[in-house]
């Protein structure tokens, strides 16, 4: 009986437990269904306001700067070449790379022995030619005197003949005397012709000697030039480069010995696009003498030289584009031919343009400006120039408006913004301060001193703040949050 009674009690308790569990499950299910069926009202959405930097668009006159890269060159560069061949017997001490020479100074002398001998032979030939000229002059003078004497004899014979003819006509003279006189006159005229031929020969000899004298003079000048060419003279002040000769070396004619560069007459050549070149032309199509600044970065130190545009290349060049422009440099201290420099050219001024940051302009050439209630509006503009991180633009209704400095995907037309103006500095809010009671201050000090993970410097700084009469509320809240109270 006892076993049966205990079994019945266990069954009753089990049934009661199962019933309670079923009732609890029913209550939980009903509560969940009621919660799911309840309407939840979402909180009202707040419009997001972005803080953006703005600048005021001021229309005015700007001087655009055209930036390019160029190479410094010398406007006066000369290759020094040997005019004649031979051995170098004298070499100037300044004849080396970087050596400075003065105009008229002797740089190289080639052995002048052969040239001197040729010059002396030319002088001797000149003396022979001059002697022949003098001899020819004397010969022609004698020939002309003989011609004059023969002419006198011919005239005398002719008068004798005429007198014999006159006597024969009067019946006084004989025919034999007349014939004899006629023969004598004819022989005299023949003698005159012979003398004239001698004068002609003397004159021909004179012409030949004059020609020989002229050739001798030419040969003498050539020999003198060859002798002078044995010495290489600096034609202007400058600096030597690419020297490749030493004393005692044999050089050939027209061999390149060095390059002479004038370091004070420098210019810079730089290439610009065709559009940029068109902006440097005046109304007549001539290149304007715009101001140029060449900058050379040398280990963080900028060397600067100024100048003006002088000319442009007449041809584009094979495989090149744009235009090659040259500018003369006025003051170029520290610059050397071959330097690669940055060139800034001041273009003609532009009127009624607005300078804005480049980030304010999008790909469709529009900018965002502040409208009513600080909402953004879009204005279409015309891009005139790009100037580094800035742009020069024109647009209707742009002047005087406040323009967003930097565009972002979050900004667009109608977006509300909070403008940050560069001329209005935001004053940071002062931190809230508390006056602590002695008990509260003591608890905070004890917590800080017992904290082993806090660095000593930070611990000293916090303790110094807690020792003040007024303590920052933010620091107190942070410490009490760590304390758990």
C-alpha positions as a Markdown table, in Angstrom:
| # | Residue | x | y | z |
|---|---|---|---|---|
| 1 | Unk | 0.0 | 0.0 | 0.0 |
| 2 | Unk | 2.8 | 2.3 | 0.9 |
| 3 | Unk | 4.4 | 1.9 | -2.5 |
| 4 | Unk | 1.1 | 2.6 | -4.3 |
| 5 | Unk | 0.5 | 5.7 | -2.3 |
| 6 | Unk | 4.0 | 7.1 | -3.1 |
| 7 | Unk | 3.5 | 6.3 | -6.8 |
| 8 | Unk | 0.2 | 8.1 | -6.9 |
| 9 | Unk | 1.8 | 11.2 | -5.2 |
| 10 | Unk | 4.6 | 11.2 | -7.8 |
| 11 | Unk | 2.2 | 11.1 | -10.7 |
| 12 | Unk | 0.1 | 13.9 | -9.2 |
| 13 | Unk | 3.2 | 16.1 | -8.8 |
| 14 | Unk | 4.4 | 15.3 | -12.3 |
| 15 | Unk | 1.1 | 16.2 | -13.8 |
| 16 | Unk | 0.9 | 19.4 | -11.8 |
| 17 | Unk | 4.4 | 20.3 | -13.0 |
| 18 | Unk | 3.5 | 19.7 | -16.7 |
| 19 | Unk | 0.4 | 21.8 | -16.3 |
| 20 | Unk | 2.3 | 24.7 | -14.8 |
| 21 | Unk | 4.8 | 24.5 | -17.6 |
| 22 | Unk | 2.1 | 24.5 | -20.3 |
| 23 | Unk | 0.4 | 27.5 | -18.6 |
| 24 | Unk | 3.7 | 29.3 | -18.5 |
| 25 | Unk | 4.4 | 28.6 | -22.2 |
| 26 | Unk | 0.9 | 29.9 | -23.0 |
| 27 | Unk | 1.5 | 33.1 | -21.1 |
| 28 | Unk | 4.9 | 33.7 | -22.8 |
| 29 | Unk | 3.4 | 33.0 | -26.3 |
| 30 | Unk | 0.6 | 35.4 | -25.7 |
| 31 | Unk | 2.9 | 38.1 | -24.5 |
| 32 | Unk | 5.1 | 37.7 | -27.6 |
| 33 | Unk | 2.2 | 37.8 | -29.9 |
| 34 | Unk | 0.8 | 40.9 | -28.2 |
| 35 | Unk | 4.3 | 42.6 | -28.6 |
| 36 | Unk | 4.6 | 41.7 | -32.2 |
| 37 | Unk | 1.1 | 42.9 | -33.0 |
| 38 | Unk | 1.7 | 46.2 | -31.2 |
| 39 | Unk | 2.4 | 49.2 | -33.7 |
| 40 | Unk | 5.8 | 50.8 | -33.1 |
| 41 | Unk | 6.1 | 54.5 | -34.1 |
| 42 | Unk | 9.5 | 55.4 | -35.4 |
| 43 | Unk | 11.0 | 58.5 | -34.0 |
| 44 | Unk | 10.8 | 61.5 | -36.3 |
| 45 | Unk | 13.9 | 61.7 | -38.6 |
| 46 | Unk | 16.2 | 64.7 | -38.2 |
| 47 | Unk | 17.7 | 66.4 | -41.2 |
| 48 | Unk | 21.4 | 66.1 | -41.3 |
| 49 | Unk | 23.3 | 69.4 | -41.5 |
| 50 | Unk | 26.9 | 69.3 | -42.9 |
| 51 | Unk | 29.6 | 71.8 | -41.9 |
| 52 | Unk | 31.3 | 73.2 | -45.0 |
| 53 | Unk | 34.0 | 75.8 | -45.5 |
| 54 | Unk | 32.9 | 78.7 | -47.7 |
| 55 | Unk | 34.7 | 81.6 | -49.4 |
| 56 | Unk | 33.3 | 84.7 | -50.8 |
| 57 | Unk | 33.5 | 85.1 | -54.6 |
| 58 | Unk | 35.2 | 88.4 | -55.4 |
| 59 | Unk | 35.4 | 89.5 | -59.0 |
| 60 | Unk | 38.5 | 91.4 | -60.1 |
| 61 | Unk | 41.6 | 91.5 | -62.2 |
| 62 | Unk | 44.0 | 88.6 | -62.0 |
| 63 | Unk | 47.5 | 88.1 | -63.5 |
| 64 | Unk | 47.6 | 84.4 | -64.5 |
| 65 | Unk | 50.9 | 82.6 | -64.2 |
| 66 | Unk | 51.9 | 80.1 | -66.9 |
| 67 | Unk | 54.1 | 77.4 | -65.5 |
| 68 | Unk | 56.5 | 75.3 | -67.6 |
| 69 | Unk | 59.9 | 73.7 | -67.5 |
| 70 | Unk | 62.9 | 74.7 | -69.5 |
| 71 | Unk | 66.7 | 74.5 | -69.9 |
| 72 | Unk | 69.2 | 77.2 | -69.4 |
| 73 | Unk | 71.5 | 78.0 | -72.3 |
| 74 | Unk | 74.1 | 80.5 | -73.2 |
| 75 | Unk | 73.3 | 83.0 | -76.0 |
| 76 | Unk | 77.0 | 83.1 | -77.0 |
| 77 | Unk | 78.7 | 79.7 | -77.3 |
| 78 | Unk | 81.7 | 79.1 | -79.5 |
| 79 | Unk | 83.5 | 75.9 | -80.4 |
| 80 | Unk | 87.3 | 76.5 | -80.4 |
| 81 | Unk | 88.9 | 74.5 | -83.3 |
| 82 | Unk | 92.5 | 74.3 | -84.5 |
| 83 | Unk | 92.8 | 76.4 | -87.7 |
| 84 | Unk | 96.0 | 74.5 | -88.7 |
| 85 | Unk | 97.6 | 71.2 | -87.7 |
| 86 | Unk | 100.8 | 70.8 | -85.7 |
| 87 | Unk | 102.2 | 70.2 | -82.2 |
| 88 | Unk | 101.0 | 72.3 | -79.2 |
| 89 | Unk | 104.0 | 74.1 | -77.8 |
| 90 | Unk | 102.3 | 76.6 | -75.5 |
| 91 | Unk | 99.1 | 76.1 | -73.4 |
| 92 | Unk | 97.5 | 78.7 | -71.2 |
| 93 | Unk | 97.1 | 78.0 | -67.5 |
| 94 | Unk | 93.4 | 78.8 | -67.8 |
| 95 | Unk | 92.9 | 76.2 | -70.5 |
| 96 | Unk | 90.9 | 73.7 | -68.5 |
| 97 | Unk | 87.3 | 72.8 | -67.8 |
| 98 | Unk | 85.8 | 75.8 | -65.9 |
| 99 | Unk | 88.7 | 78.1 | -66.6 |
| 100 | Unk | 87.8 | 81.7 | -67.0 |
| 101 | Unk | 89.5 | 83.5 | -69.9 |
| 102 | Unk | 89.6 | 87.2 | -71.0 |
| 103 | Unk | 89.0 | 88.4 | -74.5 |
| 104 | Unk | 92.3 | 88.6 | -76.5 |
| 105 | Unk | 94.2 | 86.3 | -74.2 |
| 106 | Unk | 96.4 | 83.6 | -75.8 |
| 107 | Unk | 95.0 | 80.1 | -75.2 |
| 108 | Unk | 97.0 | 77.7 | -77.4 |
| 109 | Unk | 100.1 | 78.1 | -79.6 |
| 110 | Unk | 100.9 | 75.5 | -82.2 |
| 111 | Unk | 104.5 | 75.0 | -83.4 |
| 112 | Unk | 104.9 | 78.0 | -85.9 |
| 113 | Unk | 108.2 | 76.7 | -87.6 |
| 114 | Unk | 106.6 | 75.6 | -90.9 |
| 115 | Unk | 104.2 | 78.5 | -91.0 |
| 116 | Unk | 107.1 | 80.9 | -90.4 |
| 117 | Unk | 109.2 | 79.4 | -93.2 |
| 118 | Unk | 106.2 | 79.7 | -95.6 |
| 119 | Unk | 105.8 | 83.3 | -94.6 |
| 120 | Unk | 109.5 | 84.1 | -95.2 |
| 121 | Unk | 109.4 | 82.4 | -98.6 |
| 122 | Unk | 106.3 | 84.4 | -99.5 |
| 123 | Unk | 108.1 | 87.6 | -98.5 |
| 124 | Unk | 111.1 | 86.6 | -100.7 |
| 125 | Unk | 108.7 | 86.0 | -103.6 |
| 126 | Unk | 107.1 | 89.3 | -102.9 |
| 127 | Unk | 110.5 | 91.0 | -103.2 |
| 128 | Unk | 111.2 | 89.2 | -106.5 |
| 129 | Unk | 107.9 | 90.3 | -107.9 |
| 130 | Unk | 108.5 | 93.9 | -106.9 |
| 131 | Unk | 111.9 | 93.8 | -108.5 |
| 132 | Unk | 110.4 | 92.5 | -111.8 |
| 133 | Unk | 107.9 | 95.3 | -111.7 |
| 134 | Unk | 110.6 | 97.9 | -111.4 |
| 135 | Unk | 112.5 | 96.3 | -114.2 |
| 136 | Unk | 109.4 | 96.2 | -116.4 |
| 137 | Unk | 108.8 | 99.8 | -115.7 |
| 138 | Unk | 112.3 | 100.8 | -116.8 |
| 139 | Unk | 112.0 | 98.6 | -119.9 |
| 140 | Unk | 108.8 | 100.2 | -121.0 |
| 141 | Unk | 110.2 | 103.7 | -120.4 |
| 142 | Unk | 113.2 | 102.9 | -122.7 |
| 143 | Unk | 110.9 | 101.3 | -125.3 |
| 144 | Unk | 108.8 | 104.4 | -125.4 |
| 145 | Unk | 111.9 | 106.6 | -125.8 |
| 146 | Unk | 113.1 | 104.5 | -128.7 |
| 147 | Unk | 109.7 | 104.7 | -130.3 |
| 148 | Unk | 109.8 | 108.5 | -130.0 |
| 149 | Unk | 113.3 | 108.6 | -131.6 |
| 150 | Unk | 112.1 | 106.3 | -134.5 |
| 151 | Unk | 109.1 | 108.5 | -135.0 |
| 152 | Unk | 111.3 | 111.6 | -135.3 |
| 153 | Unk | 113.5 | 109.9 | -137.9 |
| 154 | Unk | 110.4 | 108.8 | -139.8 |
| 155 | Unk | 109.2 | 112.4 | -139.8 |
| 156 | Unk | 112.6 | 113.6 | -141.0 |
| 157 | Unk | 112.7 | 111.0 | -143.8 |
| 158 | Unk | 109.2 | 112.0 | -144.9 |
| 159 | Unk | 110.1 | 115.6 | -145.2 |
| 160 | Unk | 113.2 | 114.7 | -147.3 |
| 161 | Unk | 111.0 | 112.6 | -149.6 |
| 162 | Unk | 108.5 | 115.4 | -150.0 |
| 163 | Unk | 111.4 | 117.9 | -150.8 |
| 164 | Unk | 112.8 | 115.5 | -153.5 |
| 165 | Unk | 109.3 | 115.2 | -155.0 |
| 166 | Unk | 109.0 | 119.0 | -155.1 |
| 167 | Unk | 112.4 | 119.3 | -156.8 |
| 168 | Unk | 111.5 | 116.6 | -159.3 |
| 169 | Unk | 108.3 | 118.5 | -160.2 |
| 170 | Unk | 110.3 | 121.6 | -160.8 |
| 171 | Unk | 112.7 | 119.6 | -163.0 |
| 172 | Unk | 115.7 | 120.2 | -160.6 |
| 173 | Unk | 115.9 | 116.7 | -158.9 |
| 174 | Unk | 116.4 | 113.3 | -160.5 |
| 175 | Unk | 114.1 | 110.3 | -160.2 |
| 176 | Unk | 116.9 | 108.3 | -158.5 |
| 177 | Unk | 117.1 | 110.8 | -155.7 |
| 178 | Unk | 113.3 | 110.7 | -155.3 |
| 179 | Unk | 113.3 | 106.9 | -155.1 |
| 180 | Unk | 116.2 | 106.9 | -152.6 |
| 181 | Unk | 114.3 | 109.4 | -150.4 |
| 182 | Unk | 111.1 | 107.3 | -150.7 |
| 183 | Unk | 112.9 | 104.1 | -149.7 |
| 184 | Unk | 114.5 | 105.9 | -146.7 |
| 185 | Unk | 111.1 | 107.2 | -145.5 |
| 186 | Unk | 109.6 | 103.7 | -145.8 |
| 187 | Unk | 112.4 | 102.2 | -143.8 |
| 188 | Unk | 111.9 | 104.9 | -141.1 |
| 189 | Unk | 108.2 | 104.0 | -140.9 |
| 190 | Unk | 109.1 | 100.3 | -140.6 |
| 191 | Unk | 111.5 | 101.2 | -137.7 |
| 192 | Unk | 108.6 | 103.1 | -136.0 |
| 193 | Unk | 106.4 | 99.9 | -136.2 |
| 194 | Unk | 109.3 | 97.9 | -134.7 |
| 195 | Unk | 109.6 | 100.3 | -131.8 |
| 196 | Unk | 105.8 | 100.2 | -131.3 |
| 197 | Unk | 106.0 | 96.4 | -131.1 |
| 198 | Unk | 108.8 | 96.7 | -128.6 |
| 199 | Unk | 106.6 | 99.0 | -126.5 |
| 200 | Unk | 103.7 | 96.6 | -126.7 |
| 201 | Unk | 106.0 | 93.8 | -125.5 |
| 202 | Unk | 107.2 | 95.9 | -122.6 |
| 203 | Unk | 103.6 | 96.7 | -121.6 |
| 204 | Unk | 102.7 | 93.0 | -121.7 |
| 205 | Unk | 105.7 | 92.2 | -119.5 |
| 206 | Unk | 104.5 | 95.0 | -117.2 |
| 207 | Unk | 101.1 | 93.4 | -116.9 |
| 208 | Unk | 102.6 | 90.0 | -116.2 |
| 209 | Unk | 104.8 | 91.4 | -113.5 |
| 210 | Unk | 101.8 | 93.2 | -111.9 |
| 211 | Unk | 99.8 | 89.9 | -111.9 |
| 212 | Unk | 102.8 | 88.1 | -110.4 |
| 213 | Unk | 103.1 | 90.9 | -107.8 |
| 214 | Unk | 99.4 | 90.5 | -106.9 |
| 215 | Unk | 99.8 | 86.7 | -106.6 |
| 216 | Unk | 102.8 | 87.2 | -104.4 |
| 217 | Unk | 100.8 | 89.6 | -102.2 |
| 218 | Unk | 98.0 | 87.0 | -101.9 |
| 219 | Unk | 100.5 | 84.3 | -101.0 |
| 220 | Unk | 102.1 | 86.6 | -98.4 |
| 221 | Unk | 98.7 | 87.3 | -96.8 |
| 222 | Unk | 97.9 | 83.6 | -96.7 |
| 223 | Unk | 101.2 | 82.8 | -95.2 |
| 224 | Unk | 100.7 | 85.5 | -92.7 |
| 225 | Unk | 97.2 | 84.2 | -91.9 |
| 226 | Unk | 98.6 | 80.6 | -91.5 |
| 227 | Unk | 101.2 | 82.0 | -89.1 |
| 228 | Unk | 98.6 | 83.9 | -87.1 |
| 229 | Unk | 96.4 | 80.8 | -87.0 |
| 230 | Unk | 99.1 | 78.9 | -85.1 |
| 231 | Unk | 97.9 | 81.0 | -82.0 |
| 232 | Unk | 94.4 | 80.5 | -80.7 |
| 233 | Unk | 93.0 | 83.7 | -79.1 |
| 234 | Unk | 89.9 | 84.0 | -76.9 |
| 235 | Unk | 87.4 | 86.2 | -78.9 |
| 236 | Unk | 85.4 | 87.2 | -75.8 |
| 237 | Unk | 85.2 | 86.8 | -72.1 |
| 238 | Unk | 83.9 | 83.4 | -71.0 |
| 239 | Unk | 84.4 | 80.0 | -69.4 |
| 240 | Unk | 86.0 | 77.0 | -71.1 |
| 241 | Unk | 84.3 | 73.6 | -71.3 |
| 242 | Unk | 85.0 | 70.2 | -72.9 |
| 243 | Unk | 88.8 | 70.8 | -73.1 |
| 244 | Unk | 90.6 | 67.9 | -74.6 |
| 245 | Unk | 94.2 | 69.0 | -75.4 |
| 246 | Unk | 97.5 | 69.1 | -73.5 |
| 247 | Unk | 100.8 | 70.6 | -74.2 |
| 248 | Unk | 102.9 | 68.5 | -76.7 |
| 249 | Unk | 99.9 | 66.9 | -78.4 |
| 250 | Unk | 99.6 | 66.8 | -82.1 |
| 251 | Unk | 96.4 | 68.3 | -83.4 |
| 252 | Unk | 94.9 | 68.3 | -86.8 |
| 253 | Unk | 93.2 | 71.1 | -88.7 |
| 254 | Unk | 89.6 | 71.9 | -87.7 |
| 255 | Unk | 89.9 | 69.6 | -84.6 |
| 256 | Unk | 87.6 | 70.6 | -81.7 |
| 257 | Unk | 89.7 | 71.7 | -78.8 |
| 258 | Unk | 87.2 | 73.2 | -76.4 |
| 259 | Unk | 83.9 | 75.1 | -76.1 |
| 260 | Unk | 83.9 | 78.8 | -74.9 |
| 261 | Unk | 80.7 | 79.8 | -73.1 |
| 262 | Unk | 79.7 | 83.3 | -72.0 |
| 263 | Unk | 78.2 | 82.8 | -68.6 |
| 264 | Unk | 76.8 | 86.3 | -68.4 |
| 265 | Unk | 74.5 | 86.0 | -71.5 |
| 266 | Unk | 72.1 | 83.3 | -70.5 |
| 267 | Unk | 68.6 | 82.5 | -71.7 |
| 268 | Unk | 66.1 | 79.8 | -70.9 |
| 269 | Unk | 64.2 | 77.8 | -73.5 |
| 270 | Unk | 60.9 | 76.2 | -72.6 |
| 271 | Unk | 58.0 | 74.6 | -74.5 |
| 272 | Unk | 54.4 | 75.6 | -74.1 |
| 273 | Unk | 51.2 | 74.2 | -75.7 |
| 274 | Unk | 49.7 | 75.9 | -78.8 |
| 275 | Unk | 46.8 | 77.3 | -76.7 |
| 276 | Unk | 49.3 | 78.7 | -74.1 |
| 277 | Unk | 51.4 | 80.2 | -76.9 |
| 278 | Unk | 48.3 | 81.9 | -78.4 |
| 279 | Unk | 47.7 | 83.6 | -75.0 |
| 280 | Unk | 51.2 | 85.2 | -75.3 |
| 281 | Unk | 50.4 | 87.0 | -78.6 |
| 282 | Unk | 49.2 | 90.5 | -78.9 |
| 283 | Unk | 46.5 | 91.8 | -81.3 |
| 284 | Unk | 49.0 | 92.0 | -84.1 |
| 285 | Unk | 50.1 | 88.4 | -83.6 |
| 286 | Unk | 53.5 | 89.3 | -82.2 |
| 287 | Unk | 55.0 | 87.7 | -79.1 |
| 288 | Unk | 54.6 | 89.9 | -76.1 |
| 289 | Unk | 57.7 | 90.6 | -74.0 |
| 290 | Unk | 56.2 | 89.0 | -70.9 |
| 291 | Unk | 58.1 | 88.8 | -67.6 |
| 292 | Unk | 59.7 | 85.4 | -66.8 |
| 293 | Unk | 60.9 | 84.0 | -63.5 |
| 294 | Unk | 63.2 | 80.9 | -63.7 |
| 295 | Unk | 63.6 | 78.9 | -60.4 |
| 296 | Unk | 66.2 | 76.3 | -59.7 |
| 297 | Unk | 65.8 | 74.1 | -56.6 |
| 298 | Unk | 69.2 | 73.3 | -55.2 |
| 299 | Unk | 69.1 | 71.2 | -52.0 |
| 300 | Unk | 66.0 | 73.1 | -50.7 |
| 301 | Unk | 67.5 | 76.5 | -51.7 |
| 302 | Unk | 65.7 | 78.2 | -54.6 |
| 303 | Unk | 67.9 | 80.1 | -57.0 |
| 304 | Unk | 65.8 | 82.7 | -58.9 |
| 305 | Unk | 66.5 | 84.7 | -62.1 |
| 306 | Unk | 64.2 | 87.1 | -63.9 |
| 307 | Unk | 64.0 | 88.0 | -67.6 |
| 308 | Unk | 61.6 | 88.7 | -70.5 |
| 309 | Unk | 60.5 | 86.6 | -73.5 |
| 310 | Unk | 62.6 | 87.5 | -76.5 |
| 311 | Unk | 61.6 | 85.1 | -79.3 |
| 312 | Unk | 60.0 | 81.8 | -80.4 |
| 313 | Unk | 61.3 | 79.0 | -82.5 |
| 314 | Unk | 60.3 | 79.3 | -86.2 |
| 315 | Unk | 59.6 | 75.5 | -86.5 |
| 316 | Unk | 57.8 | 73.0 | -84.2 |
| 317 | Unk | 60.5 | 70.4 | -84.5 |
| 318 | Unk | 60.2 | 66.8 | -85.6 |
| 319 | Unk | 58.3 | 64.7 | -83.1 |
| 320 | Unk | 57.5 | 67.7 | -81.0 |
| 321 | Unk | 54.3 | 69.6 | -80.2 |
| 322 | Unk | 53.5 | 73.1 | -79.0 |
| 323 | Unk | 55.9 | 76.0 | -79.4 |
| 324 | Unk | 59.5 | 76.5 | -78.2 |
| 325 | Unk | 59.9 | 79.9 | -76.5 |
| 326 | Unk | 63.1 | 81.7 | -75.5 |
| 327 | Unk | 63.5 | 84.2 | -72.7 |
| 328 | Unk | 66.6 | 86.3 | -71.9 |
| 329 | Unk | 67.7 | 86.2 | -68.2 |
| 330 | Unk | 68.8 | 89.5 | -66.7 |
| 331 | Unk | 70.2 | 88.4 | -63.3 |
| 332 | Unk | 71.2 | 84.8 | -63.3 |
| 333 | Unk | 73.6 | 84.4 | -60.4 |
| 334 | Unk | 74.3 | 80.7 | -59.7 |
| 335 | Unk | 72.8 | 79.5 | -63.0 |
| 336 | Unk | 74.8 | 77.4 | -65.5 |
| 337 | Unk | 74.1 | 76.3 | -69.0 |
| 338 | Unk | 72.3 | 73.0 | -68.9 |
| 339 | Unk | 70.3 | 73.6 | -65.7 |
| 340 | Unk | 66.7 | 72.3 | -65.7 |
| 341 | Unk | 64.5 | 75.0 | -64.2 |
| 342 | Unk | 60.9 | 75.8 | -63.5 |
| 343 | Unk | 59.7 | 78.8 | -65.6 |
| 344 | Unk | 56.8 | 81.0 | -64.5 |
| 345 | Unk | 55.5 | 83.4 | -67.2 |
| 346 | Unk | 53.2 | 86.3 | -66.3 |
| 347 | Unk | 50.4 | 86.3 | -68.8 |
| 348 | Unk | 48.4 | 89.4 | -69.7 |
| 349 | Unk | 45.9 | 90.4 | -67.0 |
| 350 | Unk | 42.3 | 89.0 | -67.0 |
| 351 | Unk | 39.4 | 91.2 | -66.0 |
| 352 | Unk | 36.2 | 90.2 | -64.1 |
| 353 | Unk | 37.4 | 86.8 | -63.0 |
| 354 | Unk | 36.9 | 85.0 | -59.6 |
| 355 | Unk | 39.7 | 83.1 | -57.9 |
| 356 | Unk | 38.4 | 79.9 | -56.2 |
| 357 | Unk | 40.0 | 76.7 | -54.8 |
| 358 | Unk | 40.2 | 74.1 | -57.5 |
| 359 | Unk | 38.2 | 71.6 | -55.3 |
| 360 | Unk | 35.2 | 73.9 | -55.5 |
| 361 | Unk | 34.7 | 73.2 | -59.2 |
| 362 | Unk | 33.3 | 69.8 | -60.4 |
| 363 | Unk | 33.7 | 68.1 | -63.7 |
| 364 | Unk | 30.6 | 69.8 | -65.2 |
| 365 | Unk | 32.0 | 73.2 | -64.4 |
| 366 | Unk | 29.5 | 74.1 | -61.6 |
| 367 | Unk | 30.0 | 75.4 | -58.1 |
| 368 | Unk | 27.8 | 75.2 | -55.0 |
| 369 | Unk | 26.8 | 78.5 | -53.4 |
| 370 | Unk | 24.8 | 79.3 | -50.2 |
| 371 | Unk | 21.2 | 80.1 | -50.8 |
| 372 | Unk | 18.3 | 80.9 | -48.5 |
| 373 | Unk | 18.3 | 79.2 | -45.1 |
| 374 | Unk | 21.9 | 78.1 | -45.8 |
| 375 | Unk | 20.8 | 75.6 | -48.4 |
| 376 | Unk | 23.1 | 74.9 | -51.4 |
| 377 | Unk | 22.5 | 76.1 | -54.9 |
| 378 | Unk | 24.4 | 75.3 | -58.1 |
| 379 | Unk | 25.8 | 77.9 | -60.5 |
| 380 | Unk | 27.4 | 77.1 | -63.9 |
| 381 | Unk | 30.7 | 78.8 | -64.5 |
| 382 | Unk | 33.3 | 79.1 | -67.3 |
| 383 | Unk | 36.8 | 77.9 | -66.4 |
| 384 | Unk | 39.3 | 80.5 | -67.6 |
| 385 | Unk | 42.6 | 79.3 | -66.1 |
| 386 | Unk | 44.0 | 76.8 | -63.7 |
| 387 | Unk | 46.5 | 78.2 | -61.3 |
| 388 | Unk | 48.0 | 75.5 | -59.2 |
| 389 | Unk | 45.5 | 74.7 | -56.4 |
| 390 | Unk | 43.2 | 77.5 | -57.6 |
| 391 | Unk | 41.0 | 78.2 | -60.6 |
| 392 | Unk | 40.0 | 81.4 | -62.3 |
| 393 | Unk | 36.3 | 81.3 | -63.4 |
| 394 | Unk | 33.6 | 83.5 | -64.7 |
| 395 | Unk | 29.8 | 83.0 | -64.1 |
| 396 | Unk | 26.6 | 85.0 | -64.1 |
| 397 | Unk | 25.5 | 85.8 | -60.6 |
| 398 | Unk | 28.7 | 84.4 | -59.0 |
| 399 | Unk | 30.3 | 87.6 | -57.7 |
| 400 | Unk | 29.5 | 88.3 | -54.1 |
| 401 | Unk | 28.1 | 84.8 | -53.3 |
| 402 | Unk | 29.6 | 82.4 | -50.8 |
| 403 | Unk | 31.0 | 79.3 | -52.5 |
| 404 | Unk | 31.7 | 75.9 | -51.0 |
| 405 | Unk | 35.5 | 75.4 | -50.8 |
| 406 | Unk | 35.5 | 71.7 | -51.4 |
| 407 | Unk | 33.0 | 69.5 | -53.2 |
| 408 | Unk | 32.1 | 66.0 | -51.8 |
| 409 | Unk | 29.6 | 63.3 | -52.8 |
| 410 | Unk | 27.5 | 64.2 | -49.7 |
| 411 | Unk | 26.8 | 67.7 | -50.9 |
| 412 | Unk | 24.3 | 68.7 | -53.5 |
| 413 | Unk | 21.6 | 71.1 | -54.4 |
| 414 | Unk | 19.1 | 71.7 | -51.6 |
| 415 | Unk | 21.4 | 70.3 | -48.8 |
| 416 | Unk | 21.3 | 72.3 | -45.6 |
| 417 | Unk | 24.8 | 73.2 | -44.4 |
| 418 | Unk | 26.5 | 75.1 | -41.6 |
| 419 | Unk | 28.9 | 77.5 | -43.2 |
| 420 | Unk | 32.4 | 77.8 | -41.8 |
| 421 | Unk | 33.8 | 81.2 | -42.8 |
| 422 | Unk | 37.6 | 81.7 | -42.7 |
| 423 | Unk | 37.2 | 85.2 | -41.2 |
| 424 | Unk | 35.1 | 84.0 | -38.3 |
| 425 | Unk | 37.1 | 81.9 | -35.9 |
| 426 | Unk | 35.1 | 79.4 | -33.7 |
| 427 | Unk | 35.8 | 80.0 | -30.0 |
| 428 | Unk | 36.1 | 76.7 | -28.2 |
| 429 | Unk | 33.6 | 76.2 | -25.4 |
| 430 | Unk | 35.1 | 76.4 | -21.9 |
| 431 | Unk | 35.0 | 73.0 | -20.0 |
| 432 | Unk | 32.4 | 72.7 | -17.3 |
| 433 | Unk | 33.9 | 73.0 | -13.8 |
| 434 | Unk | 32.7 | 71.5 | -10.5 |
| 435 | Unk | 33.4 | 72.3 | -6.8 |
| 436 | Unk | 33.9 | 69.0 | -5.0 |
| 437 | Unk | 33.2 | 68.3 | -1.4 |
| 438 | Unk | 36.1 | 67.1 | 0.8 |
| 439 | Unk | 34.7 | 63.6 | 1.0 |
| 440 | Unk | 34.2 | 63.3 | -2.7 |
| 441 | Unk | 37.6 | 64.8 | -3.5 |
| 442 | Unk | 39.3 | 62.4 | -1.0 |
| 443 | Unk | 37.7 | 59.4 | -2.7 |
| 444 | Unk | 38.9 | 60.5 | -6.1 |
| 445 | Unk | 42.4 | 61.1 | -4.9 |
| 446 | Unk | 42.5 | 57.7 | -3.2 |
| 447 | Unk | 41.3 | 56.0 | -6.4 |
| 448 | Unk | 44.0 | 57.7 | -8.5 |
| 449 | Unk | 46.8 | 57.0 | -6.1 |
| 450 | Unk | 45.8 | 53.3 | -5.9 |
| 451 | Unk | 45.6 | 52.9 | -9.7 |
| 452 | Unk | 48.7 | 51.0 | -10.8 |
| 453 | Unk | 47.9 | 51.0 | -14.5 |
| 454 | Unk | 47.9 | 54.8 | -14.9 |
| 455 | Unk | 51.3 | 56.3 | -16.0 |
| 456 | Unk | 53.1 | 58.4 | -13.4 |
| 457 | Unk | 53.0 | 61.6 | -15.6 |
| 458 | Unk | 49.2 | 61.2 | -16.1 |
| 459 | Unk | 48.7 | 60.5 | -12.4 |
| 460 | Unk | 50.6 | 63.6 | -11.4 |
| 461 | Unk | 48.6 | 65.7 | -13.8 |
| 462 | Unk | 45.2 | 64.4 | -12.6 |
| 463 | Unk | 46.2 | 64.8 | -8.9 |
| 464 | Unk | 47.3 | 68.4 | -9.7 |
| 465 | Unk | 43.9 | 69.1 | -11.2 |
| 466 | Unk | 42.1 | 67.5 | -8.2 |
| 467 | Unk | 44.0 | 69.8 | -5.9 |
| 468 | Unk | 42.4 | 72.9 | -7.5 |
| 469 | Unk | 39.2 | 74.5 | -6.1 |
| 470 | Unk | 37.3 | 73.8 | -9.3 |
| 471 | Unk | 37.8 | 70.6 | -11.1 |
| 472 | Unk | 36.7 | 69.8 | -14.7 |
| 473 | Unk | 33.4 | 67.9 | -14.7 |
| 474 | Unk | 34.4 | 65.7 | -17.6 |
| 475 | Unk | 37.4 | 64.4 | -15.7 |
| 476 | Unk | 35.3 | 63.8 | -12.5 |
| 477 | Unk | 32.7 | 61.9 | -14.5 |
| 478 | Unk | 35.4 | 59.7 | -16.2 |
| 479 | Unk | 37.0 | 58.8 | -12.8 |
| 480 | Unk | 33.7 | 58.1 | -11.1 |
| 481 | Unk | 32.7 | 55.9 | -14.1 |
| 482 | Unk | 35.9 | 53.9 | -13.6 |
| 483 | Unk | 35.2 | 53.7 | -9.8 |
| 484 | Unk | 31.7 | 52.3 | -10.5 |
| 485 | Unk | 29.9 | 54.9 | -8.6 |
